[in-house]
Amino acid sequence: MSEKRTDARNVRAGNRTVRISRPEKVLFPDDGISKWDLVDYYRSVSRRIIPQLRGRPLMMERHPDGIGGTPLMQKNAPDHFPDWVRRAVLPKEGGKVTHVVCDDTATLLYLADQACVTPHRWLSRADRPDHPDRLVIDLDPPSPEESGSEESGSEKSGSEKSGSEAGSEASGSEASGSEASGSEASGFESGFEEVRWAARRCCALLGELGLPGLLMTTGSRGLHVIVPLDRRADFDTVRSFAHEAAGLLAARHPDRLTTEPRKANRRGRLYLDVQRNGYAQTAVTPYAVRARPGAPVATPIDARELDDPELRSDRWTLRTVGERLADDPWARTDTRGRSLRAPRERLRRLAEDEAG
């Protein structure tokens, strides 16, 4: 007779013991990945992910019925969460929201027990919610509906620019045809060469402005370019700066980049999405698992890895990202928060000079 499975397991995290209910419940049915696998993964990356979460309000992407079921995009902390899970009560239009703040490994593992596959973090911290310490530019391959009837011009190779819907990380739609890497990757890889190209241009402009650009695969379809900030500027200032920077990039490369919010008007160009730079907006947390087949992970990368032909948005997964934990690619960049005062002036002068 086989040994009877227990319906709960305990895991130690710091000075707390977290009870994991139904640890064998499968959350990724195509991959056989269970809740316990998710818990074990988050425990293994806690030293990397906790600094990225600490002090930030979260939106929890929960999948109690597995990733094939209906997800719960949850902002309010449920009443049944234990008292030791930190909360932050923050205003919203017409009311307030009690957010979870994940400051320690015990909270991270408790969230995994609650089938929170992906924690999405604010770009600001709970103590100064109106002043972000991150600016994010989201780069996804253009989707077929963005391409219209005409193929947009290209300054370099003839890589086909089609992909998944830009601006929504949670979609599971797949893209079609690209020569980006030459490997047989998942559908949203098509058009990823455009994402690489755009990321290089974003980082180059940030360098002109005296700002670092941290790169991360989203585990979904594209890349994030992240700028660390010193929390002096408010969201309105940061969003305005991001829009102006994106506008300059689009003016430099009008055949390949756009800031056009309407998909029908993008005509196959890659959309420089800066819409996340607002109060209460969220972005996927570095080292978070995505609710997609294979359990891909949002993974920090070095700028030199943009030249790696094997690079894809879903390159690393829950089962393979461990190979990268010995080395932090962002540690080679000065990640201290930067002021936007001088970069705003540099951006203004560049825009004026290039406008003629």
KESE-20641 format. One record per atom (N, C-alpha, C): y, z, x; residue in one letter. Coordinates in pm, whole numbers, padded with zeros to 5 digits, always signed. Example, Ala and Ser with C-alpha at 12.3 -4.5 7.8 and 13.67 -1.06 7.14 Angstrom:
<atoms>
-00569+00780+01319a
-00450+00780+01230a
-00330+00780+01320a
-00225+00708+01285s
-00106+00714+01367s
+00003+00787+01290s
</atoms>
This chain:
<atoms>
-00119+00000+00085m
+00000+00000+00000m
+00124+00000+00089m
+00217-00090+00056s
+00339-00097+00137s
+00426+00024+00111s
+00507+00057+00213e
+00594+00173+00202e
+00703+00147+00098e
+00727+00243+00015k
+00827+00228-00090k
+00967+00228-00031k
+01051+00132-00073r
+01187+00125-00023r
+01272+00236-00082r
+01355+00294+00001t
+01450+00392-00051t
+01564+00319-00117t
+01630+00386-00213d
+01741+00322-00283d
+01876+00362-00226d
+01878+00431-00114a
+02003+00468-00050a
+01976+00502+00096a
+02078+00480+00179r
+02071+00519+00320r
+02203+00583+00358r
+02197+00674+00452n
+02318+00738+00501n
+02352+00684+00639n
+02482+00668+00664v
+02528+00623+00794v
+02641+00714+00839v
+02636+00754+00964r
+02737+00844+01019r
+02853+00764+01076r
+02975+00805+01043a
+03096+00739+01093a
+03198+00848+01125a
+03217+00876+01253g
+03306+00986+01289g
+03250+01117+01239g
+03333+01194+01168n
+03286+01322+01115n
+03242+01312+00969n
+03218+01189+00923r
+03176+01170+00784r
+03040+01100+00778r
+02971+01127+00669t
+02848+01057+00638t
+02871+00974+00513t
+02849+00845+00525v
+02873+00752+00414v
+02739+00712+00354v
+02726+00730+00225r
+02603+00696+00154r
+02610+00549+00113r
+02509+00473+00152i
+02500+00331+00118i
+02396+00316+00008i
+02441+00282-00111s
+02349+00266-00224s
+02293+00123-00225s
+02168+00112-00263r
+02099-00017-00273r
+02122-00102-00147r
+02090-00050-00030p
+02118-00122+00094p
+02047-00256+00105p
+01935-00272+00036e
+01859-00397+00047e
+01908-00504-00050e
+02010-00474-00130k
+02062-00572-00225k
+02115-00693-00149k
+02070-00811-00186v
+02110-00934-00117v
+02246-00980-00168v
+02340-00996-00076l
+02475-01041-00111l
+02495-01189-00081l
+02422-01242+00017f
+02429-01384+00053f
+02289-01442+00032f
+02260-01489-00089p
+02122-01526-00122p
+02066-01639-00037p
+02148-01736+00004d
+02096-01848+00083d
+02061-01806+00226d
+02115-01692+00268d
+02097-01649+00407d
+02017-01521+00420d
+01982-01459+00306g
+01907-01335+00310g
+01984-01218+00369g
+02117-01224+00358i
+02201-01118+00414i
+02223-01011+00308i
+02186-00889+00343s
+02190-00779+00247s
+02317-00695+00265s
+02334-00602+00173k
+02445-00508+00185k
+02434-00429+00315k
+02312-00389+00352w
+02296-00316+00477w
+02338-00400+00597w
+02308-00530+00594d
+02351-00619+00702d
+02504-00620+00710d
+02570-00622+00594l
+02716-00620+00592l
+02770-00489+00650l
+02711-00378+00608v
+02752-00247+00660v
+02732-00242+00811v
+02616-00288+00855d
+02584-00283+00998d
+02681-00370+01077d
+02717-00486+01022y
+02814-00573+01090y
+02949-00503+01104y
+03001-00448+00993y
+03132-00385+01001y
+03131-00263+01094y
+03019-00195+01100r
+03009-00085+01196r
+03018-00139+01339r
+02956-00254+01365s
+02952-00309+01501s
+03089-00361+01546s
+03173-00403+01451v
+03305-00458+01489v
+03419-00361+01460v
+03386-00237+01430s
+03490-00143+01387s
+03599-00125+01491s
+03566-00126+01618r
+03668-00105+01721r
+03764-00223+01730r
+03722-00339+01682r
+03810-00455+01678r
+03889-00463+01547r
+03823-00437+01435i
+03888-00462+01306i
+03976-00347+01260i
+03942-00223+01294i
+04023-00110+01247i
+04167-00120+01294i
+04197-00153+01421p
+04337-00169+01459p
+04411-00277+01380p
+04336-00375+01328q
+04399-00480+01248q
+04423-00437+01103q
+04354-00332+01061l
+04366-00282+00923l
+04454-00158+00912l
+04460-00080+01018r
+04521+00054+01011r
+04665+00049+00957r
+04689+00131+00855g
+04822+00144+00798g
+04860+00038+00697g
+04771-00060+00672r
+04807-00172+00586r
+04744-00160+00447r
+04820-00183+00342p
+04760-00194+00209p
+04662-00312+00206p
+04559-00299+00125l
+04455-00401+00118l
+04440-00457-00022l
+04392-00580-00027m
+04331-00633-00148m
+04183-00650-00115m
+04098-00592-00196m
+03954-00596-00172m
+03892-00714-00247m
+03818-00796-00174e
+03742-00904-00237e
+03597-00857-00249e
+03562-00810-00368r
+03432-00749-00390r
+03337-00847-00460r
+03210-00840-00421h
+03107-00928-00477h
+02987-00843-00516h
+02998-00764-00621p
+02889-00674-00660p
+02762-00748-00700p
+02773-00873-00743d
+02656-00952-00780d
+02621-01056-00674d
+02671-01036-00553g
+02650-01134-00447g
+02754-01244-00455g
+02759-01327-00351i
+02867-01427-00345i
+02850-01537-00448i
+02734-01544-00513g
+02716-01642-00619g
+02769-01594-00753g
+02803-01466-00762g
+02855-01411-00887g
+03007-01419-00893g
+03062-01357-00996t
+03207-01356-01014t
+03270-01252-00922t
+03362-01294-00835p
+03423-01196-00745p
+03526-01109-00815p
+03547-00991-00762l
+03652-00901-00809l
+03759-00895-00701l
+03878-00949-00730m
+03990-00940-00638m
+04070-00816-00678m
+04048-00708-00610q
+04092-00576-00656q
+04199-00518-00565q
+04313-00485-00624k
+04422-00422-00552k
+04422-00271-00572k
+04406-00226-00694n
+04408-00083-00724n
+04280-00015-00677n
+04293+00098-00614a
+04178+00177-00574a
+04115+00238-00699a
+03986+00217-00723p
+03921+00276-00841p
+03922+00429-00834p
+03918+00491-00949d
+03922+00639-00956d
+03802+00702-00887d
+03688+00630-00881h
+03568+00692-00825h
+03567+00692-00672h
+03663+00626-00608f
+03666+00629-00462f
+03689+00772-00415f
+03623+00815-00308p
+03636+00955-00263p
+03779+00988-00218p
+03812+01115-00222d
+03946+01160-00187d
+03983+01128-00043d
+03882+01120+00046w
+03914+01097+00187w
+03952+00953+00217w
+03937+00862+00123v
+03985+00725+00141v
+04136+00726+00119v
+04210+00686+00220r
+04356+00688+00211r
+04405+00587+00108r
+04510+00625+00036r
+04574+00538-00062r
+04722+00527-00030r
+04784+00420-00075a
+04928+00402-00065a
+04977+00349-00199a
+05066+00421-00261v
+05123+00380-00390v
+05250+00301-00362v
+05249+00174-00401l
+05360+00085-00369l
+05410+00016-00495l
+05540-00012-00500p
+05597-00072-00621p
+05560-00218-00638p
+05548-00258-00762k
+05539-00398-00798k
+05632-00420-00915k
+05651-00545-00955e
+05739-00573-01067e
+05684-00507-01193e
+05760-00416-01249g
+05721-00350-01372g
+05624-00234-01355g
+05601-00189-01232g
+05507-00078-01218g
+05477-00045-01073g
+05355-00005-01047k
+05314+00031-00912k
+05165+00005-00896k
+05121-00003-00773v
+04981-00027-00740v
+04937+00077-00638v
+04819+00132-00658t
+04762+00226-00563t
+04661+00151-00477t
+04705+00115-00357h
+04622+00036-00266h
+04536+00126-00178h
+04421+00073-00138v
+04341+00134-00033v
+04404+00099+00102v
+04403+00196+00193v
+04444+00174+00332v
+04326+00214+00419v
+04277+00121+00500c
+04157+00147+00580c
+04196+00186+00722c
+04196+00316+00748d
+04238+00368+00878d
+04123+00407+00969d
+04000+00406+00918d
+03889+00455+00999d
+03759+00385+00961d
+03659+00406+01045t
+03530+00339+01025t
+03462+00384+00897t
+03474+00513+00864a
+03409+00562+00742a
+03461+00487+00619a
+03592+00466+00611t
+03648+00390+00499t
+03597+00248+00499t
+03592+00185+00616l
+03544+00047+00627l
+03401+00035+00575l
+03316+00129+00613l
+03176+00124+00569l
+03164+00156+00421l
+03249+00245+00372y
+03247+00274+00229y
+03286+00149+00149y
+03385+00075+00197l
+03423-00047+00129l
+03309-00149+00130l
+03236-00157+00242a
+03120-00247+00246a
+03015-00204+00145a
+02996-00073+00129d
+02902-00023+00028d
+02944-00065-00112d
+03075-00077-00133q
+03128-00121-00262q
+03128-00274-00274q
+03054-00340-00186a
+03041-00486-00185a
+03174-00555-00159a
+03262-00487-00085c
+03385-00552-00041c
+03347-00637+00081c
+03322-00764+00055v
+03282-00855+00163v
+03401-00884+00253v
+03520-00907+00192t
+03638-00946+00269t
+03756-00857+00237t
+03806-00780+00333p
+03933-00710+00313p
+04050-00802+00351p
+04141-00822+00257h
+04261-00902+00281h
+04377-00805+00303h
+04448-00820+00411r
+04551-00723+00448r
+04692-00773+00420r
+04781-00677+00392w
+04923-00708+00385w
+04973-00745+00525w
+05085-00816+00529l
+05150-00848+00656l
+05248-00740+00699l
+05259-00636+00619s
+05342-00519+00652s
+05256-00395+00639s
+05310-00283+00685r
+05239-00156+00677r
+05296-00071+00565r
+05217+00025+00520a
+05253+00101+00401a
+05379+00184+00419a
+05411+00223+00544d
+05529+00306+00565d
+05659+00228+00559d
+05653+00094+00582r
+05771+00008+00568r
+05727-00123+00503r
+05693-00118+00377p
+05629-00234+00314p
+05717-00358+00303p
+05849-00341+00313d
+05939-00456+00302d
+05966-00523+00436d
+05911-00467+00546h
+05940-00518+00680h
+05808-00555+00749h
+05773-00683+00749p
+05644-00725+00805p
+05640-00713+00956p
+05519-00690+01007d
+05498-00698+01152d
+05408-00816+01188d
+05386-00905+01091r
+05312-01028+01115r
+05378-01141+01036r
+05387-01257+01101l
+05425-01383+01036l
+05303-01473+01047l
+05267-01541+00938v
+05147-01624+00936v
+05180-01766+00893v
+05131-01862+00971i
+05132-02003+00931i
+04988-02043+00908i
+04958-02088+00788d
+04823-02121+00746d
+04804-02272+00755d
+04705-02315+00832l
+04680-02457+00854l
+04541-02492+00801l
+04535-02573+00696d
+04409-02621+00640d
+04409-02772+00639d
+04292-02836+00648p
+04287-02982+00639p
+04339-03031+00504p
+04406-03145+00501p
+04449-03200+00372p
+04329-03231+00284p
+04347-03214+00155s
+04239-03242+00059s
+04250-03385+00009s
+04143-03437-00052p
+04147-03575-00102p
+04262-03599-00200p
+04291-03501-00287e
+04399-03522-00383e
+04535-03524-00318e
+04545-03470-00194e
+04671-03476-00122e
+04690-03609-00053e
+04582-03685-00037s
+04590-03809+00038s
+04649-03923-00045s
+04636-03916-00177g
+04688-04022-00261g
+04613-04151-00239g
+04674-04261-00274s
+04608-04390-00261s
+04627-04451-00124s
+04725-04400-00047e
+04753-04456+00083e
+04718-04354+00191e
+04666-04405+00301e
+04633-04318+00412e
+04758-04301+00495e
+04792-04179+00531s
+04915-04156+00606s
+04899-04205+00748s
+05013-04240+00809g
+05014-04285+00947g
+04972-04176+01041g
+04920-04214+01157s
+04874-04118+01257s
+04926-04157+01392s
+04970-04057+01471e
+05026-04083+01601e
+04921-04094+01709e
+04798-04048+01679k
+04697-04054+01784k
+04573-04124+01732k
+04458-04058+01730s
+04334-04124+01694s
+04329-04151+01545s
+04228-04224+01504g
+04214-04258+01364g
+04129-04161+01289g
+04133-04031+01324s
+04051-03935+01251s
+04092-03931+01107s
+03997-03930+01017e
+04026-03931+00875e
+04069-03793+00832e
+04178-03789+00753k
+04234-03660+00718k
+04198-03626+00575k
+04078-03573+00556s
+04041-03521+00426s
+03976-03388+00446s
+03984-03301+00343g
+03929-03169+00361g
+03936-03093+00233g
+03936-02962+00241s
+03938-02880+00123s
+04079-02847+00083s
+04094-02794-00032e
+04225-02763-00086e
+04299-02668+00005e
+04423-02709+00043a
+04504-02623+00128a
+04565-02512+00047a
+04587-02397+00115g
+04661-02288+00055g
+04578-02189-00022g
+04450-02212-00042s
+04366-02115-00112s
+04241-02092-00032s
+04231-01976+00034e
+04121-01952+00126e
+03989-01929+00055e
+03992-01894-00072a
+03869-01848-00135a
+03784-01961-00190a
+03838-02085-00194s
+03764-02194-00254s
+03639-02229-00177s
+03537-02272-00248g
+03416-02313-00179g
+03400-02464-00177g
+03505-02540-00214s
+03492-02684-00218s
+03473-02739-00079s
+03402-02852-00067e
+03372-02910+00061e
+03451-03037+00081e
+03473-03070+00209a
+03552-03186+00244a
+03462-03302+00278a
+03524-03415+00310s
+03447-03533+00346s
+03502-03595+00473s
+03420-03674+00537g
+03432-03750+00656g
+03539-03720+00758g
+03504-03688+00883s
+03597-03677+00994s
+03522-03692+01124s
+03592-03739+01227e
+03530-03747+01359e
+03571-03631+01446e
+03623-03524+01384a
+03685-03416+01459a
+03600-03366+01573a
+03477-03326+01549s
+03397-03268+01656s
+03274-03350+01688s
+03237-03440+01599g
+03116-03518+01621g
+02989-03444+01584g
+03000-03315+01550s
+02882-03239+01512s
+02865-03245+01362s
+02742-03223+01316e
+02719-03221+01173e
+02747-03082+01124e
+02871-03060+01082a
+02916-02929+01038a
+02932-02932+00888a
+02971-02817+00832s
+02993-02809+00690s
+03111-02897+00651s
+03120-02929+00520g
+03214-03030+00476g
+03357-03004+00510g
+03400-02876+00507f
+03541-02851+00531f
+03579-02872+00677f
+03482-02902+00765e
+03513-02936+00903e
+03589-03068+00911e
+03564-03159+00815s
+03631-03287+00821s
+03780-03265+00813s
+03854-03335+00898g
+03997-03313+00905g
+04036-03199+00997g
+03938-03132+01058f
+03972-03017+01141f
+04046-03060+01268f
+04029-03185+01310e
+04105-03234+01424e
+04255-03229+01395e
+04291-03255+01268e
+04433-03243+01230e
+04480-03099+01241e
+04393-03004+01207v
+04429-02863+01216v
+04451-02824+01362v
+04361-02867+01451r
+04379-02840+01593r
+04514-02894+01642r
+04539-03019+01606w
+04662-03086+01649w
+04784-03009+01600w
+04783-02970+01474a
+04896-02896+01418a
+04912-02759+01485a
+04800-02694+01514a
+04807-02563+01579a
+04872-02574+01716a
+04840-02679+01790r
+04902-02698+01921r
+05053-02712+01906r
+05096-02790+01807r
+05240-02811+01786r
+05309-02682+01742r
+05242-02605+01657c
+05300-02476+01616c
+05320-02384+01736c
+05217-02373+01820c
+05225-02285+01936c
+05331-02334+02035c
+05343-02467+02048a
+05445-02521+02138a
+05585-02486+02090a
+05609-02500+01960l
+05741-02465+01906l
+05768-02316+01922l
+05670-02234+01891l
+05689-02090+01909l
+05724-02058+02054l
+05659-02127+02148g
+05693-02107+02288g
+05837-02144+02317g
+05886-02254+02258e
+06026-02291+02275e
+06120-02183+02223e
+06074-02111+02122l
+06157-02007+02058l
+06139-01871+02123l
+06049-01862+02222g
+06026-01735+02289g
+05934-01642+02215g
+05844-01697+02134l
+05753-01616+02053l
+05608-01649+02087l
+05520-01549+02085p
+05377-01577+02105p
+05314-01627+01975p
+05210-01705+01989g
+05134-01749+01873g
+04988-01712+01891g
+04939-01621+01807l
+04799-01581+01812l
+04720-01670+01717l
+04605-01719+01762l
+04526-01811+01683l
+04399-01744+01631l
+04359-01785+01510m
+04239-01729+01449m
+04175-01833+01358m
+04044-01852+01371t
+03973-01926+01268t
+03970-01840+01143t
+03985-01901+01027t
+03987-01822+00904t
+03848-01797+00848t
+03746-01867+00903g
+03612-01855+00846g
+03598-01934+00718g
+03706-02000+00676s
+03703-02078+00554s
+03715-02226+00587s
+03840-02277+00602r
+03858-02418+00631r
+03949-02447+00749r
+04032-02352+00789g
+04133-02385+00887g
+04158-02277+00990g
+04283-02272+01034l
+04329-02177+01134l
+04453-02105+01085l
+04472-01982+01132h
+04599-01912+01116h
+04668-01905+01251h
+04799-01927+01249v
+04884-01900+01364v
+04964-01776+01327v
+04952-01671+01407i
+05007-01539+01373i
+05109-01499+01479i
+05227-01453+01433v
+05332-01407+01524v
+05352-01257+01502v
+05335-01174+01605p
+05362-01030+01591p
+05512-01002+01590p
+05556-00920+01497l
+05698-00890+01479l
+05726-00741+01498l
+05854-00709+01519d
+05891-00569+01547d
+05932-00490+01423d
+05920-00548+01305r
+05947-00480+01177r
+06095-00454+01154r
+06183-00518+01228r
+06326-00503+01201r
+06372-00595+01088r
+06317-00714+01082a
+06355-00810+00978a
+06276-00785+00850a
+06342-00807+00737d
+06272-00792+00609d
+06200-00921+00573d
+06127-00918+00463f
+06047-01035+00426f
+06133-01158+00399f
+06249-01140+00337d
+06335-01256+00309d
+06373-01326+00439d
+06408-01247+00540t
+06448-01304+00669t
+06330-01374+00736t
+06214-01309+00734v
+06095-01367+00798v
+06052-01494+00727v
+06051-01492+00595r
+06011-01612+00520r
+06108-01727+00546r
+06238-01698+00551s
+06337-01802+00578s
+06315-01862+00716s
+06291-01776+00815f
+06264-01825+00950f
+06140-01913+00952f
+06034-01869+00886a
+05909-01946+00884a
+05930-02082+00818a
+06006-02086+00708h
+06035-02213+00640h
+06113-02307+00731h
+06212-02252+00802e
+06294-02335+00889e
+06214-02387+01007e
+06126-02303+01064a
+06041-02349+01174a
+05946-02458+01127a
+05886-02439+01009a
+05796-02540+00954a
+05873-02670+00926a
+05996-02655+00878g
+06078-02773+00851g
+06107-02853+00977g
+06133-02784+01088l
+06159-02854+01214l
+06034-02927+01261l
+05918-02862+01250l
+05793-02928+01289l
+05767-03052+01204l
+05791-03040+01073a
+05769-03154+00985a
+05867-03267+01016a
+05990-03233+01054a
+06088-03335+01091a
+06049-03405+01221a
+05986-03332+01311r
+05941-03391+01436r
+05822-03484+01416r
+05738-03453+01320h
+05614-03529+01298h
+05599-03563+01150h
+05691-03643+01097p
+05691-03666+00951p
+05571-03742+00899p
+05497-03811+00987d
+05379-03885+00941d
+05255-03797+00931d
+05261-03677+00991r
+05139-03595+00996r
+05158-03455+00939r
+05280-03407+00932l
+05305-03271+00884l
+05405-03273+00770l
+05392-03174+00681t
+05482-03167+00567t
+05502-03022+00523t
+05615-02997+00460t
+05640-02870+00393t
+05646-02889+00242t
+05599-03003+00196e
+05603-03037+00053e
+05504-02952-00024e
+05551-02867-00118p
+05459-02781-00192p
+05371-02856-00292p
+05416-02973-00339r
+05338-03048-00437r
+05235-03136-00366r
+05108-03114-00400k
+05001-03187-00332k
+05016-03338-00345k
+05060-03382-00462a
+05071-03526-00485a
+05172-03591-00393a
+05265-03513-00339n
+05369-03568-00252n
+05338-03553-00104n
+05222-03499-00071r
+05191-03477+00072r
+05137-03602+00140r
+05076-03692+00063r
+05030-03822+00112r
+04946-03809+00240r
+04849-03717+00236g
+04755-03705+00345g
+04804-03626+00464g
+04928-03578+00458r
+04980-03500+00571r
+04937-03354+00558r
+04925-03288+00672l
+04885-03148+00673l
+05002-03060+00630l
+04974-02972+00537y
+05077-02883+00481y
+05092-02760+00569y
+05214-02734+00615l
+05246-02614+00692l
+05275-02503+00593l
+05173-02423+00566d
+05180-02324+00459d
+05234-02191+00514d
+05355-02156+00472v
+05416-02029+00512v
+05437-01938+00392v
+05369-01968+00281q
+05392-01894+00157q
+05338-01752+00160q
+05254-01721+00257r
+05200-01584+00264r
+05304-01483+00313r
+05415-01531+00364n
+05514-01442+00423n
+05607-01385+00317n
+05551-01301+00232g
+05627-01238+00125g
+05570-01102+00091g
+05649-01022+00026y
+05607-00886-00014y
+05480-00892-00098y
+05383-00810-00063a
+05255-00795-00135a
+05162-00915-00120a
+05201-01016-00041q
+05108-01125-00012q
+05009-01078+00095q
+04893-01138+00096t
+04789-01095+00189t
+04736-01213+00270t
+04669-01180+00380a
+04598-01279+00461a
+04466-01216+00505a
+04369-01301+00530v
+04239-01250+00571v
+04253-01172+00703v
+04181-01062+00713t
+04187-00975+00830t
+04103-01033+00943t
+04152-01030+01067p
+04067-01070+01179p
+03935-00993+01180p
+03826-01063+01203y
+03688-01014+01206y
+03632-00985+01067y
+03701-01023+00961a
+03647-01007+00826a
+03545-01116+00796a
+03443-01079+00720v
+03342-01174+00674v
+03397-01249+00553v
+03369-01377+00543r
+03409-01457+00428r
+03291-01474+00333r
+03322-01481+00206a
+03218-01492+00103a
+03179-01638+00085a
+03117-01691+00189r
+03074-01831+00191r
+02932-01836+00249r
+02855-01937+00218p
+02722-01948+00278p
+02728-01939+00430p
+02635-01863+00487g
+02634-01842+00631g
+02711-01720+00675g
+02792-01662+00586a
+02873-01545+00618a
+02963-01567+00739a
+03047-01674+00736p
+03137-01696+00849p
+03239-01583+00862p
+03292-01569+00983v
+03382-01459+01016v
+03516-01514+01064v
+03627-01456+01017a
+03759-01489+01069a
+03768-01436+01212a
+03784-01526+01308t
+03764-01490+01448t
+03884-01526+01535t
+03944-01428+01604p
+04051-01459+01700p
+04000-01552+01810p
+04086-01646+01850i
+04051-01738+01958i
+04167-01748+02056i
+04138-01801+02172d
+04237-01831+02273d
+04287-01974+02251d
+04413-02001+02287a
+04468-02135+02266a
+04387-02242+02338a
+04325-02207+02450r
+04245-02305+02523r
+04123-02350+02443r
+04080-02267+02349e
+03961-02302+02269e
+03990-02412+02169e
+04117-02447+02150l
+04148-02561+02064l
+04089-02690+02120l
+04061-02692+02250d
+04002-02811+02313d
+03851-02810+02310d
+03791-02705+02258d
+03645-02694+02251d
+03594-02783+02139d
+03514-02885+02170p
+03466-02975+02063p
+03378-02906+01960p
+03326-02787+01994e
+03242-02714+01899e
+03322-02625+01805e
+03453-02615+01826l
+03533-02526+01742l
+03539-02576+01598l
+03509-02487+01506r
+03523-02511+01363r
+03578-02384+01301r
+03625-02394+01180s
+03675-02275+01113s
+03565-02174+01088s
+03441-02223+01069d
+03327-02135+01043d
+03235-02124+01164d
+03290-02141+01284r
+03210-02146+01407r
+03127-02018+01424r
+03188-01901+01397w
+03119-01774+01418w
+03088-01707+01285w
+02974-01642+01281t
+02926-01580+01157t
+02893-01434+01182t
+02859-01366+01074l
+02816-01227+01083l
+02705-01210+01186l
+02620-01309+01199r
+02506-01297+01291r
+02536-01341+01433r
+02646-01413+01455t
+02671-01468+01589t
+02799-01419+01654t
+02890-01358+01579v
+03020-01322+01638v
+03007-01212+01742v
+02895-01141+01742g
+02876-01035+01841g
+02890-01083+01984g
+02863-01212+02006e
+02875-01267+02142e
+03018-01266+02193e
+03115-01248+02103r
+03255-01250+02142r
+03318-01111+02155r
+03246-01008+02119l
+03306-00876+02110l
+03334-00813+02246l
+03267-00862+02351a
+03292-00806+02484a
+03427-00847+02538a
+03486-00953+02483d
+03612-01005+02533d
+03705-01032+02416d
+03826-00976+02421d
+03925-00997+02315d
+04022-01106+02359d
+04016-01225+02298p
+04104-01333+02342p
+04252-01302+02324p
+04286-01216+02229w
+04427-01181+02210w
+04478-01085+02318w
+04387-01021+02390a
+04429-00927+02495a
+04499-01000+02609a
+04479-01132+02618r
+04544-01210+02724r
+04684-01253+02686r
+04728-01215+02565t
+04862-01249+02518t
+04940-01120+02495t
+05069-01125+02522d
+05155-01010+02494d
+05174-00999+02343d
+05107-00902+02282t
+05106-00892+02136t
+05206-00789+02082t
+05295-00741+02166r
+05395-00647+02114r
+05484-00719+02012r
+05532-00643+01914g
+05615-00701+01810g
+05746-00754+01865g
+05785-00872+01819r
+05906-00938+01869r
+06015-00940+01763r
+06137-00935+01810s
+06253-00952+01724s
+06272-01100+01694s
+06323-01130+01575l
+06353-01268+01539l
+06500-01304+01565l
+06578-01210+01613r
+06721-01237+01628r
+06747-01356+01721r
+06700-01350+01846a
+06722-01460+01939a
+06645-01586+01898a
+06517-01575+01855p
+06447-01696+01810p
+06517-01767+01693p
+06578-01694+01603r
+06651-01759+01491r
+06766-01843+01544r
+06836-01791+01642e
+06948-01867+01699e
+06897-01989+01775e
+06789-01972+01851r
+06731-02087+01922r
+06685-02193+01824r
+06622-02150+01714l
+06575-02244+01613l
+06692-02319+01550l
+06799-02248+01523r
+06917-02313+01465r
+06971-02421+01557r
+06982-02390+01687r
+07036-02488+01782r
+06942-02608+01796r
+06810-02582+01802l
+06715-02692+01809l
+06727-02785+01689l
+06733-02724+01570a
+06741-02806+01447a
+06869-02890+01446a
+06980-02832+01490e
+07106-02907+01493e
+07100-03019+01594e
+07045-02989+01713d
+07039-03092+01817d
+06949-03208+01776d
+06836-03177+01713e
+06741-03283+01677e
+06781-03358+01551e
+06873-03297+01474a
+06923-03369+01357a
+07025-03474+01397a
+07070-03465+01521g
+07159-03568+01574g
+07303-03536+01562g
</atoms>
